[in-house]
Amino acid sequence: MRKWVVGLVLALLACLQPKVQTLEVQDGPISVGPPSWLLEEAMGPPPELPNARYLGRFKTTFYWVVEEKDYPAGRNPLYDKQGRLVGRFGWRFIRDFKIEAAARLNDGRCISYLRGINRVEVGDSFMGYGGYKLSELKSIAVDPRVIPLGARVYIPQAEKVVVDGKRLSGVFLAHDVGSAVKGKHVDLFVGPRRNIDAFKSAGMRSLGSVDIYLLE
């Protein structure tokens, strides 16, 4: 009886042990451990950035400047925050402008979308959040609960990106927010939409992930 009880206890303990997956191969089963991302540890800053703090892996997306010249004309109005008519445009232009929040008109004016009041800011540059001005290939939208507005961040993967013969430094400025930018997510302001191709060529794709360092 005692042997039977001991055997039962040992069997129960075996069932409670962590499971290790196995794969059947021709020469017998081999152990497969947990996925590598479960074992990843926070990286230290690169040697050339001693004052950088590693924040982890972030999802990446891109937003760009909508160009009026790329769309057919239309009769749909846009107004500035004083209620003055900015112009009349096609519905596709207005749809994309409200998504990207930055557009360049045929006369060279830059307009930024003010979502809260459904109006337009007109100027010689694009507006970010809280009075910041956007710079193409330098500004990013962030979740301020994760990355403070105004902060400088370093994305090592971006150093592989070459636009018009110039290689990016990998340093970006947190100058914007976005309704869809939550948690570990950065949205890069690339300027003309064609610049996204340079990021793709360097291995940075929309909904991919990159390393983010906060420069202190």
Phi and psi restraints in degrees (value plus and minus 20) as a CYANA .aco file:
   2 ARG   PHI     -82.4   -42.4
   2 ARG   PSI     -59.1   -19.1
   3 LYS   PHI     -83.8   -43.8
   3 LYS   PSI     -56.3   -16.3
   4 TRP   PHI     -87.4   -47.4
   4 TRP   PSI     -60.1   -20.1
   5 VAL   PHI     -86.0   -46.0
   5 VAL   PSI     -65.1   -25.1
   6 VAL   PHI     -80.2   -40.2
   6 VAL   PSI     -62.4   -22.4
   7 GLY   PHI     -82.3   -42.3
   7 GLY   PSI     -59.8   -19.8
   8 LEU   PHI     -84.8   -44.8
   8 LEU   PSI     -63.4   -23.4
   9 VAL   PHI     -81.1   -41.1
   9 VAL   PSI     -65.1   -25.1
  10 LEU   PHI     -82.5   -42.5
  10 LEU   PSI     -57.4   -17.4
  11 ALA   PHI     -85.8   -45.8
  11 ALA   PSI     -60.3   -20.3
  12 LEU   PHI     -85.4   -45.4
  12 LEU   PSI     -61.1   -21.1
  13 LEU   PHI     -82.8   -42.8
  13 LEU   PSI     -58.4   -18.4
  14 ALA   PHI     -83.0   -43.0
  14 ALA   PSI     -55.9   -15.9
  15 CYS   PHI     -88.2   -48.2
  15 CYS   PSI     -48.5    -8.5
  16 LEU   PHI    -104.7   -64.7
  16 LEU   PSI     -30.0    10.0
  17 GLN   PHI     -91.2   -51.2
  17 GLN   PSI     130.5   170.5
  18 PRO   PHI     -78.3   -38.3
  18 PRO   PSI     118.4   158.4
  19 LYS   PHI    -103.3   -63.3
  19 LYS   PSI     122.6   162.6
  20 VAL   PHI    -138.3   -98.3
  20 VAL   PSI     102.6   142.6
  21 GLN   PHI     -88.6   -48.6
  21 GLN   PSI     131.2   171.2
  22 THR   PHI    -149.7  -109.7
  22 THR   PSI     131.0   171.0
  23 LEU   PHI    -135.0   -95.0
  23 LEU   PSI     114.7   154.7
  24 GLU   PHI    -103.2   -63.2
  24 GLU   PSI     105.2   145.2
  25 VAL   PHI    -145.0  -105.0
  25 VAL   PSI     155.6   195.6
  26 GLN   PHI     -81.6   -41.6
  26 GLN   PSI     -56.7   -16.7
  27 ASP   PHI    -112.1   -72.1
  27 ASP   PSI     -11.7    28.3
  28 GLY   PHI     101.4   141.4
  28 GLY   PSI     152.8   192.8
  29 PRO   PHI     -92.5   -52.5
  29 PRO   PSI     127.3   167.3
  30 ILE   PHI    -143.2  -103.2
  30 ILE   PSI     127.4   167.4
  31 SER   PHI     -96.6   -56.6
  31 SER   PSI     123.4   163.4
  32 VAL   PHI    -142.7  -102.7
  32 VAL   PSI      96.4   136.4
  33 GLY   PHI     -97.8   -57.8
  33 GLY   PSI    -195.6  -155.6
  34 PRO   PHI     -85.7   -45.7
  34 PRO   PSI     138.5   178.5
  35 PRO   PHI     -78.1   -38.1
  35 PRO   PSI     128.6   168.6
  36 SER   PHI     -81.1   -41.1
  36 SER   PSI     -51.0   -11.0
  37 TRP   PHI     -86.5   -46.5
  37 TRP   PSI     -41.5    -1.5
  38 LEU   PHI     -90.7   -50.7
  38 LEU   PSI     -42.7    -2.7
  39 LEU   PHI    -120.8   -80.8
  39 LEU   PSI     -20.6    19.4
  40 GLU   PHI     -86.2   -46.2
  40 GLU   PSI     117.7   157.7
  41 GLU   PHI    -130.9   -90.9
  41 GLU   PSI     137.5   177.5
  42 ALA   PHI     -80.1   -40.1
  42 ALA   PSI     113.6   153.6
  43 MET   PHI    -102.6   -62.6
  43 MET   PSI     133.9   173.9
  44 GLY   PHI    -105.1   -65.1
  44 GLY   PSI     148.1   188.1
  45 PRO   PHI     -87.9   -47.9
  45 PRO   PSI     130.8   170.8
  46 PRO   PHI     -79.2   -39.2
  46 PRO   PSI     132.2   172.2
  47 PRO   PHI     -74.6   -34.6
  47 PRO   PSI     -54.4   -14.4
  48 GLU   PHI    -102.4   -62.4
  48 GLU   PSI     -22.4    17.6
  49 LEU   PHI    -147.0  -107.0
  49 LEU   PSI      49.8    89.8
  50 PRO   PHI     -84.4   -44.4
  50 PRO   PSI     -42.7    -2.7
  51 ASN   PHI    -120.4   -80.4
  51 ASN   PSI       2.4    42.4
  52 ALA   PHI    -116.7   -76.7
  52 ALA   PSI     123.0   163.0
  53 ARG   PHI    -137.2   -97.2
  53 ARG   PSI     104.6   144.6
  54 TYR   PHI     -95.3   -55.3
  54 TYR   PSI     106.2   146.2
  55 LEU   PHI    -122.3   -82.3
  55 LEU   PSI     -32.1     7.9
  56 GLY   PHI      94.2   134.2
  56 GLY   PSI    -187.0  -147.0
  57 ARG   PHI    -109.2   -69.2
  57 ARG   PSI     112.8   152.8
  58 PHE   PHI    -142.9  -102.9
  58 PHE   PSI     124.5   164.5
  59 LYS   PHI     -90.5   -50.5
  59 LYS   PSI     123.9   163.9
  60 THR   PHI    -139.2   -99.2
  60 THR   PSI     121.8   161.8
  61 THR   PHI    -159.9  -119.9
  61 THR   PSI     154.9   194.9
  62 PHE   PHI    -151.7  -111.7
  62 PHE   PSI     126.1   166.1
  63 TYR   PHI    -152.5  -112.5
  63 TYR   PSI     135.4   175.4
  64 TRP   PHI    -161.5  -121.5
  64 TRP   PSI     157.4   197.4
  65 VAL   PHI    -110.0   -70.0
  65 VAL   PSI     103.6   143.6
  66 VAL   PHI    -102.2   -62.2
  66 VAL   PSI     106.1   146.1
  67 GLU   PHI    -120.6   -80.6
  67 GLU   PSI     103.1   143.1
  68 GLU   PHI     -77.8   -37.8
  68 GLU   PSI     -54.5   -14.5
  69 LYS   PHI     -83.5   -43.5
  69 LYS   PSI     -38.5     1.5
  70 ASP   PHI    -108.3   -68.3
  70 ASP   PSI     -17.1    22.9
  71 TYR   PHI    -147.4  -107.4
  71 TYR   PSI     132.1   172.1
  72 PRO   PHI     -89.8   -49.8
  72 PRO   PSI     136.7   176.7
  73 ALA   PHI     -88.9   -48.9
  73 ALA   PSI     141.9   181.9
  74 GLY   PHI    -176.1  -136.1
  74 GLY   PSI    -195.6  -155.6
  75 ARG   PHI    -140.3  -100.3
  75 ARG   PSI      -6.4    33.6
  76 ASN   PHI    -106.9   -66.9
  76 ASN   PSI     106.8   146.8
  77 PRO   PHI    -103.7   -63.7
  77 PRO   PSI     130.8   170.8
  78 LEU   PHI    -145.5  -105.5
  78 LEU   PSI     119.9   159.9
  79 TYR   PHI    -141.1  -101.1
  79 TYR   PSI     129.3   169.3
  80 ASP   PHI    -102.4   -62.4
  80 ASP   PSI     159.9   199.9
  81 LYS   PHI     -90.8   -50.8
  81 LYS   PSI     -31.8     8.2
  82 GLN   PHI    -111.6   -71.6
  82 GLN   PSI     -19.8    20.2
  83 GLY   PHI      66.7   106.7
  83 GLY   PSI     -10.9    29.1
  84 ARG   PHI    -105.5   -65.5
  84 ARG   PSI     123.2   163.2
  85 LEU   PHI     -88.0   -48.0
  85 LEU   PSI     105.0   145.0
  86 VAL   PHI    -107.4   -67.4
  86 VAL   PSI     -57.6   -17.6
  87 GLY   PHI     146.0   186.0
  87 GLY   PSI     156.7   196.7
  88 ARG   PHI    -138.9   -98.9
  88 ARG   PSI     116.9   156.9
  89 PHE   PHI    -161.3  -121.3
  89 PHE   PSI     144.9   184.9
  90 GLY   PHI     -91.0   -51.0
  90 GLY   PSI     135.1   175.1
  91 TRP   PHI     -88.2   -48.2
  91 TRP   PSI     -49.6    -9.6
  92 ARG   PHI     -87.8   -47.8
  92 ARG   PSI     -60.2   -20.2
  93 PHE   PHI     -81.0   -41.0
  93 PHE   PSI     -66.5   -26.5
  94 ILE   PHI     -85.3   -45.3
  94 ILE   PSI     -59.7   -19.7
  95 ARG   PHI     -78.6   -38.6
  95 ARG   PSI     -70.5   -30.5
  96 ASP   PHI     -89.0   -49.0
  96 ASP   PSI     -56.8   -16.8
  97 PHE   PHI     -80.6   -40.6
  97 PHE   PSI     -62.2   -22.2
  98 LYS   PHI     -89.5   -49.5
  98 LYS   PSI     -44.3    -4.3
  99 ILE   PHI     -97.6   -57.6
  99 ILE   PSI     -69.9   -29.9
 100 GLU   PHI    -103.8   -63.8
 100 GLU   PSI     -44.4    -4.4
 101 ALA   PHI      51.3    91.3
 101 ALA   PSI     -10.4    29.6
 102 ALA   PHI    -164.1  -124.1
 102 ALA   PSI     112.5   152.5
 103 ALA   PHI    -167.7  -127.7
 103 ALA   PSI     132.1   172.1
 104 ARG   PHI    -135.8   -95.8
 104 ARG   PSI     107.0   147.0
 105 LEU   PHI    -105.3   -65.3
 105 LEU   PSI     144.9   184.9
 106 ASN   PHI     -81.7   -41.7
 106 ASN   PSI     -46.4    -6.4
 107 ASP   PHI    -107.2   -67.2
 107 ASP   PSI     -14.0    26.0
 108 GLY   PHI      74.7   114.7
 108 GLY   PSI     -29.7    10.3
 109 ARG   PHI     -88.5   -48.5
 109 ARG   PSI     125.3   165.3
 110 CYS   PHI    -120.0   -80.0
 110 CYS   PSI     112.5   152.5
 111 ILE   PHI    -143.6  -103.6
 111 ILE   PSI     121.8   161.8
 112 SER   PHI    -141.4  -101.4
 112 SER   PSI     122.0   162.0
 113 TYR   PHI    -108.9   -68.9
 113 TYR   PSI     108.4   148.4
 114 LEU   PHI    -119.2   -79.2
 114 LEU   PSI      74.9   114.9
 115 ARG   PHI     -81.8   -41.8
 115 ARG   PSI     -58.8   -18.8
 116 GLY   PHI     -82.5   -42.5
 116 GLY   PSI     -49.5    -9.5
 117 ILE   PHI    -140.7  -100.7
 117 ILE   PSI     -14.5    25.5
 118 ASN   PHI      33.3    73.3
 118 ASN   PSI      27.2    67.2
 119 ARG   PHI    -151.2  -111.2
 119 ARG   PSI     158.6   198.6
 120 VAL   PHI    -141.9  -101.9
 120 VAL   PSI     117.5   157.5
 121 GLU   PHI    -119.0   -79.0
 121 GLU   PSI     104.1   144.1
 122 VAL   PHI    -126.4   -86.4
 122 VAL   PSI     114.5   154.5
 123 GLY   PHI    -189.4  -149.4
 123 GLY   PSI    -187.4  -147.4
 124 ASP   PHI    -118.6   -78.6
 124 ASP   PSI     -14.5    25.5
 125 SER   PHI    -169.6  -129.6
 125 SER   PSI     151.6   191.6
 126 PHE   PHI    -114.8   -74.8
 126 PHE   PSI     120.0   160.0
 127 MET   PHI    -113.7   -73.7
 127 MET   PSI     115.0   155.0
 128 GLY   PHI    -112.8   -72.8
 128 GLY   PSI    -160.8  -120.8
 129 TYR   PHI    -126.8   -86.8
 129 TYR   PSI     122.5   162.5
 130 GLY   PHI      47.9    87.9
 130 GLY   PSI       7.8    47.8
 131 GLY   PHI      71.6   111.6
 131 GLY   PSI     -24.6    15.4
 132 TYR   PHI     -93.3   -53.3
 132 TYR   PSI     124.7   164.7
 133 LYS   PHI    -119.4   -79.4
 133 LYS   PSI     120.4   160.4
 134 LEU   PHI    -104.1   -64.1
 134 LEU   PSI     120.2   160.2
 135 SER   PHI    -139.4   -99.4
 135 SER   PSI     105.6   145.6
 136 GLU   PHI     -83.2   -43.2
 136 GLU   PSI     120.7   160.7
 137 LEU   PHI      47.2    87.2
 137 LEU   PSI     -10.0    30.0
 138 LYS   PHI    -150.1  -110.1
 138 LYS   PSI     -53.9   -13.9
 139 SER   PHI    -109.8   -69.8
 139 SER   PSI     127.9   167.9
 140 ILE   PHI    -156.6  -116.6
 140 ILE   PSI     133.1   173.1
 141 ALA   PHI    -117.0   -77.0
 141 ALA   PSI     120.3   160.3
 142 VAL   PHI    -157.8  -117.8
 142 VAL   PSI     150.1   190.1
 143 ASP   PHI    -111.3   -71.3
 143 ASP   PSI      92.7   132.7
 144 PRO   PHI     -81.0   -41.0
 144 PRO   PSI     -37.2     2.8
 145 ARG   PHI     -93.3   -53.3
 145 ARG   PSI     -37.6     2.4
 146 VAL   PHI    -128.4   -88.4
 146 VAL   PSI     -65.0   -25.0
 147 ILE   PHI    -144.5  -104.5
 147 ILE   PSI     100.6   140.6
 148 PRO   PHI     -83.6   -43.6
 148 PRO   PSI     123.5   163.5
 149 LEU   PHI     -81.8   -41.8
 149 LEU   PSI     119.0   159.0
 150 GLY   PHI      70.0   110.0
 150 GLY   PSI     -30.1     9.9
 151 ALA   PHI     -92.2   -52.2
 151 ALA   PSI     135.8   175.8
 152 ARG   PHI    -120.1   -80.1
 152 ARG   PSI     115.5   155.5
 153 VAL   PHI    -147.7  -107.7
 153 VAL   PSI     134.9   174.9
 154 TYR   PHI    -137.7   -97.7
 154 TYR   PSI     109.1   149.1
 155 ILE   PHI    -139.3   -99.3
 155 ILE   PSI      81.8   121.8
 156 PRO   PHI     -80.1   -40.1
 156 PRO   PSI     -54.1   -14.1
 157 GLN   PHI     -82.2   -42.2
 157 GLN   PSI     -47.1    -7.1
 158 ALA   PHI     -92.5   -52.5
 158 ALA   PSI     -35.2     4.8
 159 GLU   PHI     -87.9   -47.9
 159 GLU   PSI     -33.5     6.5
 160 LYS   PHI    -107.1   -67.1
 160 LYS   PSI     -26.4    13.6
 161 VAL   PHI    -105.5   -65.5
 161 VAL   PSI     108.8   148.8
 162 VAL   PHI    -141.4  -101.4
 162 VAL   PSI     101.4   141.4
 163 VAL   PHI    -141.2  -101.2
 163 VAL   PSI     102.2   142.2
 164 ASP   PHI      32.8    72.8
 164 ASP   PSI      20.5    60.5
 165 GLY   PHI      62.1   102.1
 165 GLY   PSI     -20.5    19.5
 166 LYS   PHI    -132.0   -92.0
 166 LYS   PSI     111.6   151.6
 167 ARG   PHI    -107.2   -67.2
 167 ARG   PSI     114.6   154.6
 168 LEU   PHI     -91.6   -51.6
 168 LEU   PSI     133.2   173.2
 169 SER   PHI    -101.2   -61.2
 169 SER   PSI     -41.1    -1.1
 170 GLY   PHI      70.5   110.5
 170 GLY   PSI     -24.1    15.9
 171 VAL   PHI    -118.7   -78.7
 171 VAL   PSI     111.0   151.0
 172 PHE   PHI    -150.1  -110.1
 172 PHE   PSI     143.4   183.4
 173 LEU   PHI    -138.1   -98.1
 173 LEU   PSI     111.7   151.7
 174 ALA   PHI    -101.1   -61.1
 174 ALA   PSI      70.4   110.4
 175 HIS   PHI    -135.3   -95.3
 175 HIS   PSI     -13.6    26.4
 176 ASP   PHI    -173.2  -133.2
 176 ASP   PSI     145.4   185.4
 177 VAL   PHI    -149.9  -109.9
 177 VAL   PSI     151.3   191.3
 178 GLY   PHI    -173.5  -133.5
 178 GLY   PSI     126.7   166.7
 179 SER   PHI     -82.9   -42.9
 179 SER   PSI     -46.4    -6.4
 180 ALA   PHI    -118.1   -78.1
 180 ALA   PSI     -20.4    19.6
 181 VAL   PHI    -113.5   -73.5
 181 VAL   PSI      78.2   118.2
 182 LYS   PHI    -149.1  -109.1
 182 LYS   PSI     119.7   159.7
 183 GLY   PHI      45.9    85.9
 183 GLY   PSI    -158.5  -118.5
 184 LYS   PHI    -102.8   -62.8
 184 LYS   PSI      59.4    99.4
 185 HIS   PHI    -171.6  -131.6
 185 HIS   PSI     110.7   150.7
 186 VAL   PHI    -144.9  -104.9
 186 VAL   PSI     120.9   160.9
 187 ASP   PHI    -136.3   -96.3
 187 ASP   PSI      94.8   134.8
 188 LEU   PHI    -109.8   -69.8
 188 LEU   PSI     110.5   150.5
 189 PHE   PHI    -106.6   -66.6
 189 PHE   PSI      90.0   130.0
 190 VAL   PHI    -119.6   -79.6
 190 VAL   PSI     -24.6    15.4
 191 GLY   PHI      59.9    99.9
 191 GLY   PSI    -151.9  -111.9
 192 PRO   PHI     -77.3   -37.3
 192 PRO   PSI     121.0   161.0
 193 ARG   PHI     -78.7   -38.7
 193 ARG   PSI     -51.2   -11.2
 194 ARG   PHI     -80.6   -40.6
 194 ARG   PSI     -42.1    -2.1
 195 ASN   PHI     -85.6   -45.6
 195 ASN   PSI     -38.5     1.5
 196 ILE   PHI     -80.3   -40.3
 196 ILE   PSI     -52.2   -12.2
 197 ASP   PHI     -79.8   -39.8
 197 ASP   PSI     -54.6   -14.6
 198 ALA   PHI     -85.8   -45.8
 198 ALA   PSI     -57.5   -17.5
 199 PHE   PHI     -88.8   -48.8
 199 PHE   PSI     -60.6   -20.6
 200 LYS   PHI     -82.1   -42.1
 200 LYS   PSI     -61.1   -21.1
 201 SER   PHI     -82.9   -42.9
 201 SER   PSI     -48.0    -8.0
 202 ALA   PHI    -109.9   -69.9
 202 ALA   PSI     -16.0    24.0
 203 GLY   PHI      72.2   112.2
 203 GLY   PSI     -15.1    24.9
 204 MET   PHI    -119.2   -79.2
 204 MET   PSI      88.8   128.8
 205 ARG   PHI    -134.8   -94.8
 205 ARG   PSI     135.4   175.4
 206 SER   PHI     -80.3   -40.3
 206 SER   PSI     115.1   155.1
 207 LEU   PHI      51.3    91.3
 207 LEU   PSI      -8.5    31.5
 208 GLY   PHI    -103.3   -63.3
 208 GLY   PSI    -184.1  -144.1
 209 SER   PHI    -159.3  -119.3
 209 SER   PSI     131.0   171.0
 210 VAL   PHI    -158.3  -118.3
 210 VAL   PSI     145.3   185.3
 211 ASP   PHI    -105.7   -65.7
 211 ASP   PSI     118.1   158.1
 212 ILE   PHI    -141.0  -101.0
 212 ILE   PSI     107.5   147.5
 213 TYR   PHI    -135.9   -95.9
 213 TYR   PSI     113.7   153.7
 214 LEU   PHI    -110.9   -70.9
 214 LEU   PSI     101.7   141.7
 215 LEU   PHI    -106.9   -66.9
 215 LEU   PSI     100.3   140.3
